Each structure stands twice: as structure tokens, then as C-alpha cells.
């Protein structure tokens, strides 16, 4: 059983390292028998927004929504021209 715990810890560590290599700062939530790796949506939007030139960004609004379709959850990033 201790071997399984070590494998779980190693897997979580590798996932966190991959996310950090991609530029995210994940939060690790440990509750009883569950380990959650949480990425703030703001970090995702900021990472995507870095590729938009400021000259364009001032003309658009970026909105983030969470949607569920069936049993799958999605993050929807909507980009609209400012009115």
C-alpha cells in the first residue's frame, strides 16, 4: 500500500512539474482520499493573452465561462470586439 502512495505522489509531482513548465502555478488541494490539481482560469487567460499584441487587445473584451455538456466540463474563452 505504501508503494501505491509513493506512485501517486510521483505522478502528482510530474503533473505539477509539467504544468509549471508550461507557465502555470497550480494549486494542490489534498482532501482525504483525493488530490486535486487546480489551475486558476486567470492564468490560462493571461497565458493566451500574452500572444495578442497590445494594439489589438485594447479593442477586444475577453470573457471566460465554465460550461458543462453532458458529463464533460469546458472552459469557454469568448473574445468580442469592444462596443
N, C-alpha and C positions, 0 to 999 in steps of 0.2 A: 504494500500500500504506500509506503514511503517513497518507493521508486516512481509510482504514478504521480505523487505530489511533485516530485522533482521534475518529471517530464512536463507537467502542466506549467510549473514556474518557468522552465526553459522556453516553452512555446510562447508564453505571455511576454517574456523578455525579448524574444526575437521579433514578435509582432510590434512591440513598443519601439524597438530599435529601428525597424523598417519605417514606421510612421515618423519617427524623429528624423530619419534620413531624408524623408520626403518634405520636411519642414514643418511638421505638426508637433504640438506639445500635448500629447494625450493625457487624460486624467485616468488613473487606475482606481476603480471602485470595487472593493472587496467586501462582500456581504455573505456571511455564512458559507454556503457551498458554491457560490457564484463569484466569478471575477468578470468585471466589465471594463472594457477599454472605451473611453468616451473621448470623441474629438469634437470640440466646440465648433459649431457651424460657422461662427465668425472667422475662425482660422481657415476654413475651406474657402469662404468667400474672399478673404484677404489674399489668399494664395492665387486664386483665379484672377482677381482684380489687378494684381501686380503686372499682368500682361497687357492690360488696357492702358494705352497712353493717356496721361492726364488731360490732354487736349480733347480727347473723346469722352473721358469719364465724366467731365463736368456737364455733359449733355444727356447723361443717362441716369436712371434710377435702378438700383439693384435691390430686389426683394427676395427673401428666402422663405419658403414654405415647406412644411412637412406634409406629405400625402401618403395615404395608405390605399393600395389597390389590391384587393383580395387579402392575402396574408403577408404581402411584401410592403415594406416601408421605403419611401423615397424622399430625398431632399430635392426640392424644385427651386432652381435659381431663375428668377424672372428678370429680364432686362427690358426696360421700357425707355423710350425717348422722353425726356422731361417735357412737361407741358409749358 
